[in-house]
């Protein structure tokens, strides 16, 4: 994930905070905490543009893998 701030620590918790701390990431996680959502449902709930939402979802996926 690209970001201006990072903990740069090998600790799992610090790495998770790097991923979740990104803009939009926590809002996406909040929406997905209610259960699986379609892309269009996430877009409607967050009011994000398709490009921004796609980018954030890719970044979250890359952080998990």
Buried (B, 14 or more C-beta within 10 A) or exposed (E): BEEEEEEEEEEEEEBEBBBBBBEBBEBBEEBEEEEEBEEEEBBEBBEBEEEBBEBBBEBBEEBEE
